[in-house]
């Protein structure tokens, strides 16, 4: 039962004073039998009141407005969590009847949202690959693992090569991306064969064992398996998401789970810094940081020669579109 201490800081520094900064945050970790939240603190510049509610997908959402003029805004989420391993599906739990059960879910709420495909012209090219990776005798569980293995082996993990505006077709042509791209591709494959699939945002905490995405915001997919429930699958690392994955939110795609979205009044350029640190029981701490600027002309410019991940670019896009 590992315990992790995670700090996730989103900080804006503006060239001039701005006001009425309205923000939506999805930084509240899921609390269930597999993930025990010991403590969670949110420290926000100006100490605004944060109103919370539960959205359609069961995520806790926070919203706040910082009205006073300000030239910086920091959202500091500090989390202590214990994770518990979940037993993997067993072969004797599954049979060919599972595929029939999945077929019967196609018009059942809430699975409809997780079976609907996003627009993807490359589906015609992906179709024969999906059919080849899915063996007739395979259960939904093994089918999902095969799909994860395909994405892991055939797409290169490269930070900064995509943004949240990058379409599935562009990712398909690039054959490269980051965790959110890998998750979206896996969901396409799962949904194509009738397995409900949902997007998961969170953190990966593997204690520096070389896994991709360590110490930063991470994303993976969950597949619904009859007789078992939702199984997390991380195609970025080709593994089942278990006690080393800390979950924040689930949804149809990245947009449903974005950790921070915000708008403000003012035309000032600004710098956005996003940092995530993960502390382990042995005292070690791993940190990832992204820094970039947005100019008055709305042309993004890297502040440093540091890799810019898709999460950071998403925050940039939100600020540009809604100034």
C-alpha positions as CSV (number, residue, x, y, z in Angstrom):
1,X,0.0,0.0,0.0
2,X,2.2,2.9,-1.2
3,X,1.7,6.4,0.1
4,X,2.4,9.4,-2.2
5,X,2.7,13.1,-1.5
6,X,1.8,15.0,-4.6
7,X,2.1,18.8,-5.2
8,X,0.6,20.2,-8.4
9,X,1.2,24.0,-8.9
10,X,-0.3,26.0,-11.7
11,X,1.1,29.6,-11.6
12,X,0.3,32.6,-13.9
13,X,2.5,35.7,-13.9
14,X,1.0,38.6,-15.9
15,X,2.8,41.5,-17.6
16,X,0.3,43.9,-16.1
17,X,-2.6,43.7,-13.7
18,X,-5.7,41.7,-14.7
19,X,-8.9,41.1,-12.9
20,X,-12.0,38.8,-12.7
21,X,-10.0,35.6,-13.1
22,X,-12.6,32.8,-13.3
23,X,-11.4,29.3,-13.1
24,X,-12.7,25.7,-13.1
25,X,-10.5,23.1,-11.4
26,X,-10.6,19.3,-11.5
27,X,-7.9,18.7,-8.9
28,X,-9.8,16.7,-6.4
29,X,-8.6,13.1,-6.3
30,X,-11.1,10.2,-6.5
31,X,-11.6,8.7,-3.1
32,X,-12.7,5.0,-3.1
33,X,-11.6,1.6,-1.8
34,X,-8.6,1.6,-4.2
35,X,-7.5,5.2,-3.5
36,X,-7.6,6.6,0.1
37,X,-7.2,10.3,0.3
38,X,-5.5,11.1,3.6
39,X,-5.3,14.9,3.1
40,X,-5.9,17.4,0.3
41,X,-5.3,21.1,0.5
42,X,-5.9,23.8,-2.1
43,X,-4.0,27.1,-1.6
44,X,-5.1,29.8,-4.1
45,X,-3.8,33.3,-4.4
46,X,-6.2,35.7,-2.7
47,X,-7.9,32.9,-0.9
48,X,-11.2,33.0,-3.0
49,X,-14.2,30.9,-2.0
50,X,-14.2,27.7,-4.0
51,X,-17.6,26.3,-4.8
52,X,-17.7,22.5,-5.6
53,X,-20.1,20.2,-7.2
54,X,-20.2,16.7,-8.7
55,X,-20.4,16.5,-12.5
56,X,-22.2,14.0,-14.7
57,X,-19.3,11.6,-14.6
58,X,-18.9,11.7,-10.8
59,X,-15.9,14.1,-10.7
60,X,-15.7,16.7,-8.0
61,X,-15.4,20.1,-9.7
62,X,-14.3,23.4,-8.1
63,X,-14.9,26.9,-9.4
64,X,-13.8,30.3,-8.1
65,X,-13.3,33.9,-9.2
66,X,-10.5,36.1,-8.1
67,X,-12.0,39.6,-8.6
68,X,-9.3,42.0,-7.3
69,X,-6.6,43.3,-9.7
70,X,-3.6,41.0,-9.6
71,X,-0.4,40.3,-11.6
72,X,0.0,36.7,-10.5
73,X,-2.2,33.7,-9.7
74,X,-1.1,30.4,-8.2
75,X,-3.2,27.3,-7.7
76,X,-1.4,24.9,-5.3
77,X,-2.9,21.5,-4.8
78,X,-1.2,19.4,-2.1
79,X,-2.3,15.8,-1.8
80,X,-1.4,12.8,0.4
81,X,-2.9,9.5,-0.8
82,X,-2.6,5.8,-0.2
83,X,-3.3,3.5,-3.1
84,X,-4.4,-0.1,-2.8
85,X,-3.8,-2.7,-5.5
86,X,-6.8,-4.1,-7.3
87,X,-7.0,-7.7,-8.3
88,X,-6.6,-8.3,-12.1
89,X,-9.3,-10.0,-14.1
90,X,-9.1,-13.8,-14.0
91,X,-9.4,-15.9,-17.1
92,X,-12.2,-18.0,-15.6
93,X,-14.3,-14.8,-15.0
94,X,-14.7,-14.4,-18.8
95,X,-16.4,-16.2,-21.6
96,X,-17.7,-15.6,-25.1
97,X,-20.9,-14.4,-23.4
98,X,-19.1,-11.2,-22.4
99,X,-19.1,-10.0,-26.0
100,X,-22.9,-10.4,-26.0
101,X,-23.1,-8.5,-22.7
102,X,-21.1,-5.7,-24.2
103,X,-23.2,-5.6,-27.3
104,X,-26.3,-5.2,-25.1
105,X,-24.7,-2.1,-23.5
106,X,-24.7,-0.1,-26.7
107,X,-28.0,1.7,-25.8
108,X,-27.6,1.7,-22.1
109,X,-26.9,4.9,-20.0
110,X,-24.1,5.6,-19.0
111,X,-22.2,3.5,-21.4
112,X,-23.4,5.3,-24.5
113,X,-21.0,8.2,-24.0
114,X,-18.1,5.8,-23.7
115,X,-18.9,4.0,-26.9
116,X,-19.3,7.0,-29.2
117,X,-16.4,7.5,-31.5
118,X,-14.9,10.9,-32.1
119,X,-14.4,12.0,-35.7
120,X,-11.5,10.1,-37.2
121,X,-10.9,9.7,-40.9
122,X,-8.1,7.3,-40.3
123,X,-10.6,4.7,-38.9
124,X,-10.6,3.0,-42.3
125,X,-6.9,2.4,-42.0
126,X,-7.1,1.4,-38.3
127,X,-9.9,-1.1,-38.9
128,X,-7.8,-3.9,-40.4
129,X,-5.3,-3.5,-37.6
130,X,-8.0,-3.7,-34.9
131,X,-9.3,-6.9,-36.6
132,X,-5.9,-8.4,-36.7
133,X,-5.1,-7.6,-33.1
134,X,-8.4,-9.0,-31.9
135,X,-8.3,-12.8,-31.9
136,X,-11.6,-14.7,-32.1
137,X,-10.8,-16.6,-28.9
138,X,-9.7,-13.5,-27.0
139,X,-11.8,-12.2,-24.1
140,X,-12.5,-8.5,-23.9
141,X,-9.7,-8.3,-21.2
142,X,-7.1,-9.8,-23.5
143,X,-8.3,-7.8,-26.4
144,X,-7.8,-4.6,-24.5
145,X,-4.3,-5.6,-23.5
146,X,-3.4,-6.4,-27.1
147,X,-4.7,-3.0,-28.2
148,X,-2.5,-1.3,-25.5
149,X,0.5,-3.3,-26.7
150,X,-0.1,-2.2,-30.3
151,X,-0.2,1.5,-29.4
152,X,2.8,1.2,-27.2
153,X,4.9,-0.5,-29.8
154,X,3.8,1.5,-32.9
155,X,3.7,5.1,-31.6
156,X,6.7,7.0,-30.3
157,X,6.5,8.9,-27.0
158,X,7.7,12.4,-27.8
159,X,7.0,15.4,-25.5
160,X,5.8,18.5,-27.3
161,X,5.1,16.9,-30.6
162,X,1.3,17.4,-30.2
163,X,-1.1,19.8,-28.6
164,X,-4.7,19.3,-27.4
165,X,-5.7,20.8,-30.8
166,X,-3.9,17.9,-32.6
167,X,-6.6,15.7,-34.1
168,X,-6.7,11.9,-34.1
169,X,-5.8,11.9,-37.8
170,X,-2.7,14.0,-37.2
171,X,-1.6,11.7,-34.4
172,X,-2.2,8.7,-36.6
173,X,0.0,10.2,-39.3
174,X,2.7,11.3,-36.9
175,X,2.8,7.9,-35.2
176,X,3.9,9.9,-32.1
177,X,2.5,11.8,-29.2
178,X,2.2,11.9,-25.4
179,X,0.1,10.1,-22.8
180,X,-3.2,11.8,-23.7
181,X,-2.7,10.9,-27.4
182,X,-1.9,7.2,-26.5
183,X,-5.0,7.1,-24.4
184,X,-7.3,8.5,-27.1
185,X,-5.9,6.0,-29.7
186,X,-6.5,3.1,-27.3
187,X,-10.1,4.4,-26.7
188,X,-10.8,4.4,-30.5
189,X,-9.7,0.8,-30.8
190,X,-11.7,-0.3,-27.7
191,X,-14.9,1.5,-28.8
192,X,-14.6,0.1,-32.3
193,X,-15.1,-3.4,-31.0
194,X,-17.8,-2.4,-28.6
195,X,-15.9,-2.1,-25.3
196,X,-16.9,1.1,-23.4
197,X,-13.8,3.2,-22.9
198,X,-13.2,6.3,-20.8
199,X,-10.4,8.8,-20.4
200,X,-8.6,9.1,-17.0
201,X,-6.5,12.0,-15.8
202,X,-4.1,11.8,-12.9
203,X,-0.5,11.1,-11.9
204,X,1.9,8.2,-12.3
205,X,4.1,7.5,-9.3
206,X,6.5,4.6,-10.1
207,X,9.3,5.7,-7.8
208,X,11.8,6.4,-10.6
209,X,11.7,3.1,-12.4
210,X,11.9,4.6,-15.8
211,X,8.2,4.7,-16.7
212,X,7.0,7.4,-19.1
213,X,5.2,10.3,-17.5
214,X,6.6,9.9,-14.0
215,X,6.1,13.0,-11.8
216,X,3.9,14.8,-14.2
217,X,0.2,14.9,-15.0
218,X,-0.6,11.7,-16.7
219,X,-3.5,10.1,-18.7
220,X,-4.6,6.6,-19.5
221,X,-7.8,4.8,-20.4
222,X,-10.3,2.5,-18.6
223,X,-12.1,-0.3,-20.3
224,X,-15.4,-1.6,-19.0
225,X,-15.4,-5.4,-18.6
226,X,-18.6,-7.3,-17.7
227,X,-18.3,-9.1,-14.4
228,X,-15.4,-7.0,-13.4
229,X,-16.0,-3.3,-13.9
230,X,-13.6,-0.5,-15.1
231,X,-10.1,-1.7,-15.7
232,X,-7.4,1.0,-16.1
233,X,-4.9,0.5,-19.0
234,X,-1.9,2.7,-19.5
235,X,-0.8,2.4,-23.2
236,X,2.0,4.9,-22.7
237,X,3.7,2.3,-20.5
238,X,1.8,-0.8,-21.8
239,X,0.6,-1.8,-18.3
240,X,-2.5,-2.1,-16.2
241,X,-3.0,1.1,-14.2
242,X,-3.0,0.0,-10.6
243,X,-1.4,1.2,-7.3
244,X,1.2,3.4,-9.0
245,X,-1.5,5.5,-10.8
246,X,-3.4,8.2,-8.8
247,X,-6.7,9.1,-10.4
248,X,-8.2,12.7,-10.5
249,X,-11.1,12.4,-13.0
250,X,-12.8,10.4,-15.7
251,X,-14.6,11.4,-18.8
252,X,-15.2,11.0,-22.5
253,X,-11.9,12.7,-23.4
254,X,-9.2,15.1,-22.2
255,X,-11.6,18.1,-22.3
256,X,-13.8,16.5,-19.7
257,X,-10.9,16.1,-17.3
258,X,-8.6,19.1,-17.8
259,X,-7.1,19.9,-14.4
260,X,-7.5,23.7,-14.8
261,X,-9.4,26.0,-17.1
262,X,-9.6,29.7,-16.7
263,X,-10.4,33.1,-18.2
264,X,-9.6,36.7,-17.1
265,X,-10.2,40.3,-18.0
266,X,-7.2,42.0,-19.5
267,X,-5.0,41.9,-22.6
268,X,-1.7,41.4,-20.8
269,X,0.7,38.8,-21.9
270,X,1.6,36.3,-19.3
271,X,3.8,33.4,-18.3
272,X,2.4,30.1,-17.2
273,X,4.3,27.6,-15.0
274,X,3.1,24.2,-14.3
275,X,5.0,21.9,-11.9
276,X,4.2,18.5,-10.4
277,X,6.3,16.9,-7.7
278,X,5.8,13.4,-6.3
279,X,7.2,12.4,-2.9
280,X,7.8,8.7,-2.0
281,X,7.9,6.9,1.3
282,X,11.7,6.6,1.0
283,X,12.0,10.4,1.0
284,X,12.8,10.8,-2.7
285,X,11.0,13.5,-4.6
286,X,10.6,13.7,-8.4
287,X,9.6,16.9,-10.1
288,X,8.6,18.0,-13.6
289,X,8.1,21.6,-14.7
290,X,6.9,23.4,-17.8
291,X,7.3,27.2,-18.4
292,X,6.1,29.2,-21.4
293,X,4.8,32.6,-22.2
294,X,1.8,34.0,-24.1
295,X,2.4,37.4,-25.8
296,X,-0.1,40.2,-26.4
297,X,-0.3,39.0,-30.1
298,X,-1.4,35.6,-28.8
299,X,1.6,34.0,-30.3
300,X,2.9,31.4,-27.9
301,X,6.7,31.5,-27.2
302,X,8.6,29.1,-25.0
303,X,10.1,30.9,-22.0
304,X,12.9,28.3,-21.8
305,X,14.2,25.5,-23.9
306,X,12.1,23.1,-21.9
307,X,9.7,20.4,-23.2
308,X,6.1,21.7,-23.3
309,X,3.6,18.9,-22.7
310,X,0.0,18.8,-23.9
311,X,-1.4,19.8,-20.6
312,X,0.6,23.1,-20.6
313,X,-0.4,23.8,-24.2
314,X,-4.0,23.3,-23.3
315,X,-3.8,25.9,-20.6
316,X,-2.2,28.3,-23.1
317,X,-5.0,27.7,-25.7
318,X,-7.8,28.3,-23.1
319,X,-6.2,31.6,-22.1
320,X,-5.7,32.7,-25.8
321,X,-9.2,31.9,-26.9
322,X,-11.1,33.6,-24.1
323,X,-9.2,36.8,-23.4
